[in-house]
Amino acid sequence: MENSSAEDYKIQSFDADTQGLLKMALKEPASVDLEKVASVIVEQSMKDLVFSKEAGRICYTIVQAENKQGGNSDFRRYILNRLQQEFLAKEQVRDGSVNAWVCLVTFICNVFDYLKVNNMPMMVLVNPVYDCLVRLAQPDALQNEEEVDCLVLQLHRIGEQLQRTSTQRMDELFCLLRDGFLLQDRLSSLSRLLLLEIIEFRAGSWKLSDSAQKYYYSEVTD
């Protein structure tokens, strides 16, 4: 991943100056204001779902480049500080815009997936990630297909590695999902299908059988 060129990243939505800043950060992080870069990435991730899915890879590349240049970890600190600010305001974010909330969760999970310390997940992100997913599993969120879709996508992406950090918290999360599936009568048919699929996915050691995969994905397509 560290060999990707700046052109490989989805930064075309930025103005020319910001694109230049990001391209320089990806190649020569010591030459730019990394706190500003962190703010730009977080702010764009909060409003652009496509970018929020890409942002973890961008952060990973900048962290690797900075480490090669001088062994510093300033950028990682700036990103984590900004993520903490947004995480602490998550209820206000959700109240203001479900789309921004979904973008925030996607970004946090993406950073968790990409940024490691000695090839291990960053433990400072474990509880915030779980807290975001638990919030998505609350009754009001389960009635919103956008939030259910986000929850299921994140569990497909990082569920297995997240469970290794705390099986207890994963068990608690899936208790909420099972209760939601069984007890809520206001779920859409799509949300029910997605919840059933992710419950079966985890029960199968984070895999689906070929027949189950055909069933669920043919249903979603239909």
C-alpha positions, 0 to 999 in steps of 0.5 A, a space after each residue: 500500500 505504501 507504494 501507491 501514487 497520489 493519483 491512486 487516491 480519490 482526492 479529485 473532489 478537493 480544490 487544486 490547492 488542497 489536492 496539492 497539499 494532500 499529494 505532498 503529504 503523501 510523498 513528503 509529509 515533513 514538508 507540510 502542516 500535518 495538523 491541517 492535513 488531518 483536519 482536511 481529511 476528517 472534514 471531507 470524510 464527514 461529508 463524503 461517504 466515498 472519501 470516508 472509505 478511502 481515507 484510512 488508506 490515505 492516513 496509512 500512507 502518510 503515517 508510513 511516509 512520515 515514519 520513513 522520513 524521520 520516525 515521527 508519528 505526528 500525523 497519527 496523533 493529529 488524526 486521533 485527536 480529531 477523531 476523538 473530537 468528532 467521536 465525543 460529539 457523535 450524538 450531535 453529529 447524528 442529530 444533525 445529519 444521519 449521513 454525516 454520522 454514517 460517514 464518521 462511523 465509516 471513517 473511524 472503522 476505516 482508520 481502525 482497519 488500516 492504522 496498526 502498531 506492530 501489526 496490531 490494532 490500535 487499542 485506543 480505537 477499540 472502544 470508540 469503534 465498539 461504541 459507534 457500532 453499539 449506537 448503530 444497534 440501538 432500536 432507533 438506528 435499526 429503523 433506519 436502513 442507512 444506519 443498518 447498512 453501515 453497521 453491517 458493512 463495518 462488521 463485514 470489514 473489521 468484525 473478525 479483527 475487532 472481536 479479537 480485541 474483546 469477545 465480550 463486547 462483540 457478544 454484547 453487540 450481537 445480543 442487541 442485533 438479535 433482540 432487534 431482529 426478533 423483537 422490533 416490528 418496525 424494521 424494514 424487510 431489507 434491514 431484517 435481511 441484513 441483520 439475519 445475514 450478519 448474525 449468520 456471518 458471525 456464527 459461521 466464524 465470519 464466513 458465509 457458506 456458498 449457499 447462504 451467500 447466494 441466498 442473501 445476495 440474490 435477495 438483496 439484488 431482487 
